[in-house]
Amino acid sequence: MSSPAWPRQSRHFALFFFAYYGYIGVFSPYASLYFAHQGMSAPQIALLMSLMQVMRIFGPNLWGWVADHTQKRVLVLRITAFAAALSFCGMFFGAAFAHFFLIMVALNTFTSAQGPLSEALMLSEMKGDLTHYGRLRLWGSVGFIAAVTLSGYLLDWYGIGFMPWIALFLLAAVFAVSTGMQESAPLSLHRESPSVLKLLRRREVIAFFISTFLMIAAHASLYVFYSLYLEKIGYSKTVIGWMWSLGVVAEIVFFYYQAPFFRRFGVQTLMLASLALAVVRFAMIGWFATSLAGLLIAQILHAATFGVHHSASVATLQRWFAGPLQARGQALYTSISYGLGGSLGGLILSIFWDRFGPETVYWMAAVFALGALIAASLSYRWQPHRKAGK
């Protein structure tokens, strides 16, 4: 049987993911250093950086509703991309905390639309067939690792004050790519779409979102504490950098080869496997981080705990949030998982870091992942008319 055709805008999607996640790869690691350079205190920096997660709780749902309600997803994507670049220009003017706070609120309100809307557009063109999803989505990972690596060299040469110029260039590239995108074919509305609120009352949907919430809460142990943890153990910054790169490379490899895995094993089997491996991964980091071999294995498992989990989550969402609900489904996933899960997970795990020691952060992350595995198992069990493993 021949492979399905690539989406007609594949090049645009690949470039968009490369530029957008490239921006994330510059801003997330280096913005805190830039704010410190501008004279912000540690608590002020923590509050500014937390706005990236907080705005993910509200922004995606706002833009998802607008995009689905108007059926003008590309237009909304362009407007938010332009507004994000325009908002970012404020970084070059002023150095007060209140100034940066307002910039971060505006900036992250608009950038929070980019991931969900771009994925919703791509999924609409794929019409539920995820054969080529991984090989397009991997360009986001490539953009991230290329940007974080190249920016490190540029900032060593030109200083941290050069960071906003790199980030603005990538935001401008996001907008430029969006101008070449076209709206997907009009969605068939011959039958009424289910209410989002009605879907959110279904037990299998509730269990699914509980699972994704817990899984991303577990990953807050990496996004917030991993570098600090390895540095505390005694690893050099070079080794820490290589550990991050290894995880991203592992997810790129999976995204490239994911189609045959999903054909052979199915969404349910791979989802549950990714959650089980997350329990193993976080437990390994908690108990065996002093072993470089153990740490390498744990980072390679990022292919499963992020790559497999993300793709399986997107595929599962299509069972409820397809067609005219596409953007809102992706927005809910981003808000509940990365917004609420990432924010609350980081807060809860910070308490364990302070009171019980760094290792307990990863033992608790393993508990979160176990809870995610139980919730996902219930979600699949409660889904009607589904064959096991599909």
Disulfide bonds with the S-S distance in Angstrom:
none
